């Protein structure tokens, strides 16, 4: 059901992707409470980079609007443009590090699980009288998937 307000997309049940550049500068300015010239200034100094249409018109995404609101909040608290730039850069670096940390934690857990499986397989093999592998973390290949390395003898 549409509420008749138009333009918000709330009644359609479908929201654009957070990075989809859909808002023209006047709408972005209204949604953020900033003047369009302020948005142009933030773009000129490199705080925001809106998408562009084929004709060169600016298009802002929902993520851009969130960033503009954050910039407005920081500048309203008395932080200068360079300070805002440094804060945003540090936030981006912090988010990237947190993401990388999560990836490394997943990799560590996968390695631990592989080691648990290798130890269990080694214990089972020992009970069956099979000699232990020198590489417990390397899984035995499935039949037909082995790779044989052949080196020509030196003359």
N, C-alpha and C positions, 0 to 999 in steps of 0.2 A: 504493500500500500504506500502510496506517495502522500506526503503531507502537504503538497502543493507549494512548498517553499522553493523547490527547484535548485539545481546546481550542487547540492550536497552529496547526492548519491546515497544518502542514508535510507531512503525508501526503496531503492532498487535491490537491496540485499547484497550488492557487490561493491566492494571497495577497491580502488586501484592499489596496485602494489606500492609499498612504501617508497620505492625508488622511481616510480613512474612519474615523469615530468608532465603534470596535467594542469597546474594552476597558472594562469596568466599573472602578470605582475600586480595588477590592480586587486585581484582576488587574494593573492599571497599577502599583499600589504594589509588588506582588510582583516584577514584571518590572524595575522600576527600583531596587528595594532601598530604597525610601522608605516611610515610614509614611503611611497614608491621610490623617491629619490634616495632614501636611506638604504633600501635594498640595492639600488644601483651602486651606491658608495661601498657597501659591504662586498659587492662583487668586484668592484674596481681594486679594493685593497686585498682581495684574495681570501676573504672569510667565507665566502659561499660561491659555488659555481653552478648556477642553474642550467638546465638543459636549454637547447635552442631549437627553434623550428627551422624549416627550410628557408624562411624569409628573415631569420635572425631574431625573431621574438623570443623573449625569455619564457621558460616554463619551469615552475617550481614543483618539487615532489613533496610528499608528506614529510619525508626525512629532512628536506631543506627547510620546511616550515618549523619543524622542531628545533633545528639548529638556529634558525633566525630568532625564535623565542628565547633560546638559551643565550644568544649574543645580546639580545635586548635586555635580558635580566642582568647579565654581567655588566653591561655598560650603565644600566640604571643604578647599579650599586657602586659606581664610581671607578670602575676599571677601564683603562684606556684601550684603544684598538690593539696596540701591540701586546698588552697584557691579555686581552681576550684571545688573540692569535696563539700566544704561548699556552694558555690554559686549554684551548681546543686541541692543540698539537699534543699536549701531554695526555689529555683524555683519550685521543686516538691511539697513542702509543700504549697506554695502559690497557685499552680494550684489545689491541693486537697481542700484547703479552699475555693477557688472560686467556685469549683464544688459543695461543700457542701452548700455554701451560696445560689447558684442558686436553689438547691433542697429545701432548707428551704423557699425561696421566693415563689416557686411554691406551697408548702404545705400551706403557709400563705394565698396565694390567694385563694386556694381551700377552706380553712376554712372560709375566708371572704365570699365567694360565698355561702357556706352552711348556714352561718348565715343570709345572705340576703334572701335566699330562706325560711329559718325558720321564719324570721320576716314577710315575705309576707304571708306565710301559716298561721301564728298566726293572722295577721290582717284579713285575709279572714275568718278564723274560728270565730273570735270575731264578725264579721259582721253577721255571721250565727247563733250566739248565743251559740257556742260551748265553753266550759270553756278552758282557756289557759293551755298549757302544762307547767310543771315546768322545763322541759329540752328543751329549744327552739332549741338547736343545734342538737338534736337527731331527725333524720327523723323517721317518723312513718313507721313501717315495712309494706311490702306488705301483703295482706291477704294470709294466709297459711304459712307465714314465721316467725311467732311470736315464741318466745321462752318463755316458762313458767318455772319459777324456783319454785320448791316445796321444802319446808323444813319440815321435820318431827317434830312434836311438841315434846317438852321435857316433860318427865314424872316426 
